[in-house]
Amino acid sequence: MDAANFLPEGVASFWQIYFNVADTDESVAAITKAGGSVLEPAVDTPHGRMALMADPTGAAFKIVH
């Protein structure tokens, strides 16, 4: 995905993993219950409802439905 239109100038390229889930809001609840955390709350986007999450060690990932 070309993120040049929404990332600030100068942000270096990086990889972001996305997991397709059946329900974003239910998945946010399950992830936080299991010790993960919300880095960016769920929002509706043209690509689906997304949230940026982190596992208990801090590794970031996105979920989308």
mmCIF file of the N, C-alpha and C atoms, coordinates in Angstrom:
data_MODEL
# 
_entry.id   MODEL 
# 
loop_
_atom_site.group_PDB 
_atom_site.id 
_atom_site.type_symbol 
_atom_site.label_atom_id 
_atom_site.label_alt_id 
_atom_site.label_comp_id 
_atom_site.label_asym_id 
_atom_site.label_entity_id 
_atom_site.label_seq_id 
_atom_site.pdbx_PDB_ins_code 
_atom_site.Cartn_x 
_atom_site.Cartn_y 
_atom_site.Cartn_z 
_atom_site.occupancy 
_atom_site.B_iso_or_equiv 
_atom_site.pdbx_formal_charge 
_atom_site.auth_seq_id 
_atom_site.auth_comp_id 
_atom_site.auth_asym_id 
_atom_site.auth_atom_id 
_atom_site.pdbx_PDB_model_num 
ATOM 1   N N  . MET A 1 1  ? 0.839   -1.166  0.000  1.00 0.00 ? 1  MET A N  1 
ATOM 2   C CA . MET A 1 1  ? 0.000   0.000   0.000  1.00 0.00 ? 1  MET A CA 1 
ATOM 3   C C  . MET A 1 1  ? 0.889   1.236   0.000  1.00 0.00 ? 1  MET A C  1 
ATOM 4   N N  . ASP A 1 2  ? 0.585   2.173   -0.818 1.00 0.00 ? 2  ASP A N  1 
ATOM 5   C CA . ASP A 1 2  ? 1.322   3.429   -0.855 1.00 0.00 ? 2  ASP A CA 1 
ATOM 6   C C  . ASP A 1 2  ? 0.726   4.360   0.191  1.00 0.00 ? 2  ASP A C  1 
ATOM 7   N N  . ALA A 1 3  ? 1.454   4.592   1.260  1.00 0.00 ? 3  ALA A N  1 
ATOM 8   C CA . ALA A 1 3  ? 0.967   5.421   2.360  1.00 0.00 ? 3  ALA A CA 1 
ATOM 9   C C  . ALA A 1 3  ? 1.433   6.867   2.256  1.00 0.00 ? 3  ALA A C  1 
ATOM 10  N N  . ALA A 1 4  ? 2.001   7.254   1.132  1.00 0.00 ? 4  ALA A N  1 
ATOM 11  C CA . ALA A 1 4  ? 2.554   8.604   0.972  1.00 0.00 ? 4  ALA A CA 1 
ATOM 12  C C  . ALA A 1 4  ? 1.508   9.691   1.187  1.00 0.00 ? 4  ALA A C  1 
ATOM 13  N N  . ASN A 1 5  ? 0.243   9.392   0.945  1.00 0.00 ? 5  ASN A N  1 
ATOM 14  C CA . ASN A 1 5  ? -0.799  10.408  1.084  1.00 0.00 ? 5  ASN A CA 1 
ATOM 15  C C  . ASN A 1 5  ? -1.256  10.650  2.520  1.00 0.00 ? 5  ASN A C  1 
ATOM 16  N N  . PHE A 1 6  ? -0.883  9.755   3.453  1.00 0.00 ? 6  PHE A N  1 
ATOM 17  C CA . PHE A 1 6  ? -1.343  9.990   4.821  1.00 0.00 ? 6  PHE A CA 1 
ATOM 18  C C  . PHE A 1 6  ? -0.262  9.907   5.885  1.00 0.00 ? 6  PHE A C  1 
ATOM 19  N N  . LEU A 1 7  ? 0.947   9.525   5.539  1.00 0.00 ? 7  LEU A N  1 
ATOM 20  C CA . LEU A 1 7  ? 2.050   9.567   6.502  1.00 0.00 ? 7  LEU A CA 1 
ATOM 21  C C  . LEU A 1 7  ? 2.812   10.875  6.354  1.00 0.00 ? 7  LEU A C  1 
ATOM 22  N N  . PRO A 1 8  ? 3.318   11.408  7.451  1.00 0.00 ? 8  PRO A N  1 
ATOM 23  C CA . PRO A 1 8  ? 4.091   12.653  7.349  1.00 0.00 ? 8  PRO A CA 1 
ATOM 24  C C  . PRO A 1 8  ? 5.328   12.472  6.473  1.00 0.00 ? 8  PRO A C  1 
ATOM 25  N N  . GLU A 1 9  ? 5.754   13.533  5.841  1.00 0.00 ? 9  GLU A N  1 
ATOM 26  C CA . GLU A 1 9  ? 6.947   13.494  5.003  1.00 0.00 ? 9  GLU A CA 1 
ATOM 27  C C  . GLU A 1 9  ? 8.138   13.082  5.850  1.00 0.00 ? 9  GLU A C  1 
ATOM 28  N N  . GLY A 1 10 ? 8.981   12.238  5.293  1.00 0.00 ? 10 GLY A N  1 
ATOM 29  C CA . GLY A 1 10 ? 10.189  11.807  5.984  1.00 0.00 ? 10 GLY A CA 1 
ATOM 30  C C  . GLY A 1 10 ? 10.050  10.506  6.754  1.00 0.00 ? 10 GLY A C  1 
ATOM 31  N N  . VAL A 1 11 ? 8.827   9.962   6.864  1.00 0.00 ? 11 VAL A N  1 
ATOM 32  C CA . VAL A 1 11 ? 8.661   8.685   7.549  1.00 0.00 ? 11 VAL A CA 1 
ATOM 33  C C  . VAL A 1 11 ? 9.264   7.596   6.662  1.00 0.00 ? 11 VAL A C  1 
ATOM 34  N N  . ALA A 1 12 ? 10.152  6.829   7.238  1.00 0.00 ? 12 ALA A N  1 
ATOM 35  C CA . ALA A 1 12 ? 10.828  5.769   6.480  1.00 0.00 ? 12 ALA A CA 1 
ATOM 36  C C  . ALA A 1 12 ? 9.852   4.646   6.139  1.00 0.00 ? 12 ALA A C  1 
ATOM 37  N N  . SER A 1 13 ? 10.141  3.928   5.068  1.00 0.00 ? 13 SER A N  1 
ATOM 38  C CA . SER A 1 13 ? 9.339   2.765   4.705  1.00 0.00 ? 13 SER A CA 1 
ATOM 39  C C  . SER A 1 13 ? 9.392   1.736   5.827  1.00 0.00 ? 13 SER A C  1 
ATOM 40  N N  . PHE A 1 14 ? 8.289   1.037   6.021  1.00 0.00 ? 14 PHE A N  1 
ATOM 41  C CA . PHE A 1 14 ? 8.257   -0.015  7.033  1.00 0.00 ? 14 PHE A CA 1 
ATOM 42  C C  . PHE A 1 14 ? 7.216   -1.051  6.642  1.00 0.00 ? 14 PHE A C  1 
ATOM 43  N N  . TRP A 1 15 ? 7.324   -2.216  7.233  1.00 0.00 ? 15 TRP A N  1 
ATOM 44  C CA . TRP A 1 15 ? 6.369   -3.283  6.987  1.00 0.00 ? 15 TRP A CA 1 
ATOM 45  C C  . TRP A 1 15 ? 5.318   -3.262  8.085  1.00 0.00 ? 15 TRP A C  1 
ATOM 46  N N  . GLN A 1 16 ? 4.089   -3.532  7.708  1.00 0.00 ? 16 GLN A N  1 
ATOM 47  C CA . GLN A 1 16 ? 2.990   -3.624  8.676  1.00 0.00 ? 16 GLN A CA 1 
ATOM 48  C C  . GLN A 1 16 ? 2.187   -4.859  8.330  1.00 0.00 ? 16 GLN A C  1 
ATOM 49  N N  . ILE A 1 17 ? 1.991   -5.733  9.301  1.00 0.00 ? 17 ILE A N  1 
ATOM 50  C CA . ILE A 1 17 ? 1.209   -6.945  9.061  1.00 0.00 ? 17 ILE A CA 1 
ATOM 51  C C  . ILE A 1 17 ? -0.254  -6.690  9.408  1.00 0.00 ? 17 ILE A C  1 
ATOM 52  N N  . TYR A 1 18 ? -1.131  -7.234  8.583  1.00 0.00 ? 18 TYR A N  1 
ATOM 53  C CA . TYR A 1 18 ? -2.577  -7.117  8.781  1.00 0.00 ? 18 TYR A CA 1 
ATOM 54  C C  . TYR A 1 18 ? -3.162  -8.518  8.924  1.00 0.00 ? 18 TYR A C  1 
ATOM 55  N N  . PHE A 1 19 ? -4.033  -8.694  9.901  1.00 0.00 ? 19 PHE A N  1 
ATOM 56  C CA . PHE A 1 19 ? -4.763  -9.945  10.060 1.00 0.00 ? 19 PHE A CA 1 
ATOM 57  C C  . PHE A 1 19 ? -6.233  -9.670  9.765  1.00 0.00 ? 19 PHE A C  1 
ATOM 58  N N  . ASN A 1 20 ? -6.806  -10.463 8.866  1.00 0.00 ? 20 ASN A N  1 
ATOM 59  C CA . ASN A 1 20 ? -8.230  -10.362 8.571  1.00 0.00 ? 20 ASN A CA 1 
ATOM 60  C C  . ASN A 1 20 ? -8.992  -11.088 9.676  1.00 0.00 ? 20 ASN A C  1 
ATOM 61  N N  . VAL A 1 21 ? -9.947  -10.408 10.282 1.00 0.00 ? 21 VAL A N  1 
ATOM 62  C CA . VAL A 1 21 ? -10.729 -10.984 11.375 1.00 0.00 ? 21 VAL A CA 1 
ATOM 63  C C  . VAL A 1 21 ? -12.207 -10.954 11.007 1.00 0.00 ? 21 VAL A C  1 
ATOM 64  N N  . ALA A 1 22 ? -12.986 -11.777 11.678 1.00 0.00 ? 22 ALA A N  1 
ATOM 65  C CA . ALA A 1 22 ? -14.421 -11.832 11.400 1.00 0.00 ? 22 ALA A CA 1 
ATOM 66  C C  . ALA A 1 22 ? -15.137 -10.584 11.916 1.00 0.00 ? 22 ALA A C  1 
ATOM 67  N N  . ASP A 1 23 ? -14.671 -10.023 13.036 1.00 0.00 ? 23 ASP A N  1 
ATOM 68  C CA . ASP A 1 23 ? -15.295 -8.838  13.629 1.00 0.00 ? 23 ASP A CA 1 
ATOM 69  C C  . ASP A 1 23 ? -14.205 -8.044  14.346 1.00 0.00 ? 23 ASP A C  1 
ATOM 70  N N  . THR A 1 24 ? -13.931 -6.851  13.874 1.00 0.00 ? 24 THR A N  1 
ATOM 71  C CA . THR A 1 24 ? -12.838 -6.052  14.435 1.00 0.00 ? 24 THR A CA 1 
ATOM 72  C C  . THR A 1 24 ? -13.071 -5.729  15.903 1.00 0.00 ? 24 THR A C  1 
ATOM 73  N N  . ASP A 1 25 ? -14.264 -5.282  16.257 1.00 0.00 ? 25 ASP A N  1 
ATOM 74  C CA . ASP A 1 25 ? -14.524 -4.887  17.644 1.00 0.00 ? 25 ASP A CA 1 
ATOM 75  C C  . ASP A 1 25 ? -14.440 -6.073  18.606 1.00 0.00 ? 25 ASP A C  1 
ATOM 76  N N  . GLU A 1 26 ? -14.974 -7.215  18.204 1.00 0.00 ? 26 GLU A N  1 
ATOM 77  C CA . GLU A 1 26 ? -14.863 -8.416  19.039 1.00 0.00 ? 26 GLU A CA 1 
ATOM 78  C C  . GLU A 1 26 ? -13.405 -8.841  19.176 1.00 0.00 ? 26 GLU A C  1 
ATOM 79  N N  . SER A 1 27 ? -12.636 -8.699  18.108 1.00 0.00 ? 27 SER A N  1 
ATOM 80  C CA . SER A 1 27 ? -11.224 -9.071  18.151 1.00 0.00 ? 27 SER A CA 1 
ATOM 81  C C  . SER A 1 27 ? -10.428 -8.140  19.049 1.00 0.00 ? 27 SER A C  1 
ATOM 82  N N  . VAL A 1 28 ? -10.737 -6.834  19.019 1.00 0.00 ? 28 VAL A N  1 
ATOM 83  C CA . VAL A 1 28 ? -10.078 -5.883  19.934 1.00 0.00 ? 28 VAL A CA 1 
ATOM 84  C C  . VAL A 1 28 ? -10.318 -6.333  21.374 1.00 0.00 ? 28 VAL A C  1 
ATOM 85  N N  . ALA A 1 29 ? -11.551 -6.677  21.700 1.00 0.00 ? 29 ALA A N  1 
ATOM 86  C CA . ALA A 1 29 ? -11.883 -7.110  23.056 1.00 0.00 ? 29 ALA A CA 1 
ATOM 87  C C  . ALA A 1 29 ? -11.130 -8.388  23.434 1.00 0.00 ? 29 ALA A C  1 
ATOM 88  N N  . ALA A 1 30 ? -11.075 -9.348  22.518 1.00 0.00 ? 30 ALA A N  1 
ATOM 89  C CA . ALA A 1 30 ? -10.385 -10.607 22.798 1.00 0.00 ? 30 ALA A CA 1 
ATOM 90  C C  . ALA A 1 30 ? -8.882  -10.403 22.963 1.00 0.00 ? 30 ALA A C  1 
ATOM 91  N N  . ILE A 1 31 ? -8.303  -9.552  22.131 1.00 0.00 ? 31 ILE A N  1 
ATOM 92  C CA . ILE A 1 31 ? -6.863  -9.292  22.202 1.00 0.00 ? 31 ILE A CA 1 
ATOM 93  C C  . ILE A 1 31 ? -6.511  -8.604  23.514 1.00 0.00 ? 31 ILE A C  1 
ATOM 94  N N  . THR A 1 32 ? -7.293  -7.609  23.908 1.00 0.00 ? 32 THR A N  1 
ATOM 95  C CA . THR A 1 32 ? -6.997  -6.917  25.165 1.00 0.00 ? 32 THR A CA 1 
ATOM 96  C C  . THR A 1 32 ? -7.216  -7.837  26.365 1.00 0.00 ? 32 THR A C  1 
ATOM 97  N N  . LYS A 1 33 ? -8.225  -8.695  26.299 1.00 0.00 ? 33 LYS A N  1 
ATOM 98  C CA . LYS A 1 33 ? -8.463  -9.658  27.385 1.00 0.00 ? 33 LYS A CA 1 
ATOM 99  C C  . LYS A 1 33 ? -7.291  -10.623 27.525 1.00 0.00 ? 33 LYS A C  1 
ATOM 100 N N  . ALA A 1 34 ? -6.630  -10.938 26.406 1.00 0.00 ? 34 ALA A N  1 
ATOM 101 C CA . ALA A 1 34 ? -5.499  -11.866 26.411 1.00 0.00 ? 34 ALA A CA 1 
ATOM 102 C C  . ALA A 1 34 ? -4.169  -11.180 26.734 1.00 0.00 ? 34 ALA A C  1 
ATOM 103 N N  . GLY A 1 35 ? -4.211  -9.873  27.053 1.00 0.00 ? 35 GLY A N  1 
ATOM 104 C CA . GLY A 1 35 ? -2.979  -9.182  27.442 1.00 0.00 ? 35 GLY A CA 1 
ATOM 105 C C  . GLY A 1 35 ? -2.409  -8.243  26.405 1.00 0.00 ? 35 GLY A C  1 
ATOM 106 N N  . GLY A 1 36 ? -3.045  -8.163  25.241 1.00 0.00 ? 36 GLY A N  1 
ATOM 107 C CA . GLY A 1 36 ? -2.592  -7.225  24.218 1.00 0.00 ? 36 GLY A CA 1 
ATOM 108 C C  . GLY A 1 36 ? -3.105  -5.829  24.529 1.00 0.00 ? 36 GLY A C  1 
ATOM 109 N N  . SER A 1 37 ? -2.738  -4.880  23.693 1.00 0.00 ? 37 SER A N  1 
ATOM 110 C CA . SER A 1 37 ? -3.178  -3.504  23.922 1.00 0.00 ? 37 SER A CA 1 
ATOM 111 C C  . SER A 1 37 ? -3.574  -2.838  22.608 1.00 0.00 ? 37 SER A C  1 
ATOM 112 N N  . VAL A 1 38 ? -4.370  -1.791  22.746 1.00 0.00 ? 38 VAL A N  1 
ATOM 113 C CA . VAL A 1 38 ? -4.832  -1.007  21.609 1.00 0.00 ? 38 VAL A CA 1 
ATOM 114 C C  . VAL A 1 38 ? -3.867  0.160   21.419 1.00 0.00 ? 38 VAL A C  1 
ATOM 115 N N  . LEU A 1 39 ? -3.241  0.243   20.245 1.00 0.00 ? 39 LEU A N  1 
ATOM 116 C CA . LEU A 1 39 ? -2.367  1.368   19.924 1.00 0.00 ? 39 LEU A CA 1 
ATOM 117 C C  . LEU A 1 39 ? -3.135  2.465   19.193 1.00 0.00 ? 39 LEU A C  1 
ATOM 118 N N  . GLU A 1 40 ? -4.095  2.068   18.362 1.00 0.00 ? 40 GLU A N  1 
ATOM 119 C CA . GLU A 1 40 ? -5.014  2.984   17.685 1.00 0.00 ? 40 GLU A CA 1 
ATOM 120 C C  . GLU A 1 40 ? -6.373  2.307   17.678 1.00 0.00 ? 40 GLU A C  1 
ATOM 121 N N  . PRO A 1 41 ? -7.402  2.961   18.212 1.00 0.00 ? 41 PRO A N  1 
ATOM 122 C CA . PRO A 1 41 ? -8.725  2.330   18.268 1.00 0.00 ? 41 PRO A CA 1 
ATOM 123 C C  . PRO A 1 41 ? -9.283  2.013   16.881 1.00 0.00 ? 41 PRO A C  1 
ATOM 124 N N  . ALA A 1 42 ? -10.267 1.144   16.864 1.00 0.00 ? 42 ALA A N  1 
ATOM 125 C CA . ALA A 1 42 ? -10.903 0.741   15.608 1.00 0.00 ? 42 ALA A CA 1 
ATOM 126 C C  . ALA A 1 42 ? -11.593 1.923   14.940 1.00 0.00 ? 42 ALA A C  1 
ATOM 127 N N  . VAL A 1 43 ? -11.379 2.030   13.635 1.00 0.00 ? 43 VAL A N  1 
ATOM 128 C CA . VAL A 1 43 ? -12.027 3.061   12.822 1.00 0.00 ? 43 VAL A CA 1 
ATOM 129 C C  . VAL A 1 43 ? -12.459 2.437   11.502 1.00 0.00 ? 43 VAL A C  1 
ATOM 130 N N  . ASP A 1 44 ? -13.491 3.017   10.922 1.00 0.00 ? 44 ASP A N  1 
ATOM 131 C CA . ASP A 1 44 ? -13.936 2.584   9.599  1.00 0.00 ? 44 ASP A CA 1 
ATOM 132 C C  . ASP A 1 44 ? -13.073 3.270   8.548  1.00 0.00 ? 44 ASP A C  1 
ATOM 133 N N  . THR A 1 45 ? -12.575 2.495   7.601  1.00 0.00 ? 45 THR A N  1 
ATOM 134 C CA . THR A 1 45 ? -11.744 3.003   6.513  1.00 0.00 ? 45 THR A CA 1 
ATOM 135 C C  . THR A 1 45 ? -12.310 2.488   5.202  1.00 0.00 ? 45 THR A C  1 
ATOM 136 N N  . PRO A 1 46 ? -11.835 3.004   4.071  1.00 0.00 ? 46 PRO A N  1 
ATOM 137 C CA . PRO A 1 46 ? -12.278 2.461   2.782  1.00 0.00 ? 46 PRO A CA 1 
ATOM 138 C C  . PRO A 1 46 ? -11.896 0.987   2.605  1.00 0.00 ? 46 PRO A C  1 
ATOM 139 N N  . HIS A 1 47 ? -10.945 0.504   3.414  1.00 0.00 ? 47 HIS A N  1 
ATOM 140 C CA . HIS A 1 47 ? -10.484 -0.880  3.304  1.00 0.00 ? 47 HIS A CA 1 
ATOM 141 C C  . HIS A 1 47 ? -11.135 -1.801  4.320  1.00 0.00 ? 47 HIS A C  1 
ATOM 142 N N  . GLY A 1 48 ? -11.961 -1.265  5.191  1.00 0.00 ? 48 GLY A N  1 
ATOM 143 C CA . GLY A 1 48 ? -12.621 -2.040  6.236  1.00 0.00 ? 48 GLY A CA 1 
ATOM 144 C C  . GLY A 1 48 ? -12.404 -1.400  7.592  1.00 0.00 ? 48 GLY A C  1 
ATOM 145 N N  . ARG A 1 49 ? -12.959 -2.008  8.627  1.00 0.00 ? 49 ARG A N  1 
ATOM 146 C CA . ARG A 1 49 ? -12.782 -1.506  9.994  1.00 0.00 ? 49 ARG A CA 1 
ATOM 147 C C  . ARG A 1 49 ? -11.449 -2.018  10.518 1.00 0.00 ? 49 ARG A C  1 
ATOM 148 N N  . MET A 1 50 ? -10.567 -1.090  10.908 1.00 0.00 ? 50 MET A N  1 
ATOM 149 C CA . MET A 1 50 ? -9.198  -1.445  11.310 1.00 0.00 ? 50 MET A CA 1 
ATOM 150 C C  . MET A 1 50 ? -8.878  -0.940  12.702 1.00 0.00 ? 50 MET A C  1 
ATOM 151 N N  . ALA A 1 51 ? -7.984  -1.652  13.359 1.00 0.00 ? 51 ALA A N  1 
ATOM 152 C CA . ALA A 1 51 ? -7.418  -1.219  14.633 1.00 0.00 ? 51 ALA A CA 1 
ATOM 153 C C  . ALA A 1 51 ? -5.945  -1.611  14.634 1.00 0.00 ? 51 ALA A C  1 
ATOM 154 N N  . LEU A 1 52 ? -5.123  -0.782  15.260 1.00 0.00 ? 52 LEU A N  1 
ATOM 155 C CA . LEU A 1 52 ? -3.702  -1.095  15.447 1.00 0.00 ? 52 LEU A CA 1 
ATOM 156 C C  . LEU A 1 52 ? -3.553  -1.628  16.862 1.00 0.00 ? 52 LEU A C  1 
ATOM 157 N N  . MET A 1 53 ? -3.034  -2.833  16.953 1.00 0.00 ? 53 MET A N  1 
ATOM 158 C CA . MET A 1 53 ? -2.922  -3.533  18.223 1.00 0.00 ? 53 MET A CA 1 
ATOM 159 C C  . MET A 1 53 ? -1.456  -3.857  18.514 1.00 0.00 ? 53 MET A C  1 
ATOM 160 N N  . ALA A 1 54 ? -1.203  -4.298  19.733 1.00 0.00 ? 54 ALA A N  1 
ATOM 161 C CA . ALA A 1 54 ? 0.122   -4.802  20.106 1.00 0.00 ? 54 ALA A CA 1 
ATOM 162 C C  . ALA A 1 54 ? -0.062  -6.060  20.933 1.00 0.00 ? 54 ALA A C  1 
ATOM 163 N N  . ASP A 1 55 ? 0.840   -7.016  20.743 1.00 0.00 ? 55 ASP A N  1 
ATOM 164 C CA . ASP A 1 55 ? 0.800   -8.209  21.577 1.00 0.00 ? 55 ASP A CA 1 
ATOM 165 C C  . ASP A 1 55 ? 1.415   -7.865  22.944 1.00 0.00 ? 55 ASP A C  1 
ATOM 166 N N  . PRO A 1 56 ? 1.400   -8.791  23.894 1.00 0.00 ? 56 PRO A N  1 
ATOM 167 C CA . PRO A 1 56 ? 1.912   -8.475  25.231 1.00 0.00 ? 56 PRO A CA 1 
ATOM 168 C C  . PRO A 1 56 ? 3.390   -8.057  25.264 1.00 0.00 ? 56 PRO A C  1 
ATOM 169 N N  . THR A 1 57 ? 4.156   -8.384  24.221 1.00 0.00 ? 57 THR A N  1 
ATOM 170 C CA . THR A 1 57 ? 5.560   -7.965  24.193 1.00 0.00 ? 57 THR A CA 1 
ATOM 171 C C  . THR A 1 57 ? 5.766   -6.654  23.455 1.00 0.00 ? 57 THR A C  1 
ATOM 172 N N  . GLY A 1 58 ? 4.679   -6.091  22.894 1.00 0.00 ? 58 GLY A N  1 
ATOM 173 C CA . GLY A 1 58 ? 4.765   -4.808  22.205 1.00 0.00 ? 58 GLY A CA 1 
ATOM 174 C C  . GLY A 1 58 ? 4.828   -4.877  20.704 1.00 0.00 ? 58 GLY A C  1 
ATOM 175 N N  . ALA A 1 59 ? 4.835   -6.077  20.127 1.00 0.00 ? 59 ALA A N  1 
ATOM 176 C CA . ALA A 1 59 ? 4.870   -6.206  18.661 1.00 0.00 ? 59 ALA A CA 1 
ATOM 177 C C  . ALA A 1 59 ? 3.544   -5.710  18.087 1.00 0.00 ? 59 ALA A C  1 
ATOM 178 N N  . ALA A 1 60 ? 3.621   -4.776  17.138 1.00 0.00 ? 60 ALA A N  1 
ATOM 179 C CA . ALA A 1 60 ? 2.429   -4.144  16.583 1.00 0.00 ? 60 ALA A CA 1 
ATOM 180 C C  . ALA A 1 60 ? 1.910   -4.902  15.360 1.00 0.00 ? 60 ALA A C  1 
ATOM 181 N N  . PHE A 1 61 ? 0.585   -4.888  15.210 1.00 0.00 ? 61 PHE A N  1 
ATOM 182 C CA . PHE A 1 61 ? -0.075  -5.484  14.055 1.00 0.00 ? 61 PHE A CA 1 
ATOM 183 C C  . PHE A 1 61 ? -1.434  -4.821  13.905 1.00 0.00 ? 61 PHE A C  1 
ATOM 184 N N  . LYS A 1 62 ? -1.983  -4.901  12.709 1.00 0.00 ? 62 LYS A N  1 
ATOM 185 C CA . LYS A 1 62 ? -3.323  -4.366  12.467 1.00 0.00 ? 62 LYS A CA 1 
ATOM 186 C C  . LYS A 1 62 ? -4.288  -5.509  12.258 1.00 0.00 ? 62 LYS A C  1 
ATOM 187 N N  . ILE A 1 63 ? -5.521  -5.261  12.677 1.00 0.00 ? 63 ILE A N  1 
ATOM 188 C CA . ILE A 1 63 ? -6.602  -6.201  12.380 1.00 0.00 ? 63 ILE A CA 1 
ATOM 189 C C  . ILE A 1 63 ? -7.613  -5.456  11.525 1.00 0.00 ? 63 ILE A C  1 
ATOM 190 N N  . VAL A 1 64 ? -8.260  -6.178  10.634 1.00 0.00 ? 64 VAL A N  1 
ATOM 191 C CA . VAL A 1 64 ? -9.193  -5.536  9.703  1.00 0.00 ? 64 VAL A CA 1 
ATOM 192 C C  . VAL A 1 64 ? -10.316 -6.512  9.335  1.00 0.00 ? 64 VAL A C  1 
ATOM 193 N N  . HIS A 1 65 ? -11.493 -5.958  9.198  1.00 0.00 ? 65 HIS A N  1 
ATOM 194 C CA . HIS A 1 65 ? -12.624 -6.706  8.651  1.00 0.00 ? 65 HIS A CA 1 
ATOM 195 C C  . HIS A 1 65 ? -13.377 -5.774  7.716  1.00 0.00 ? 65 HIS A C  1 
# 
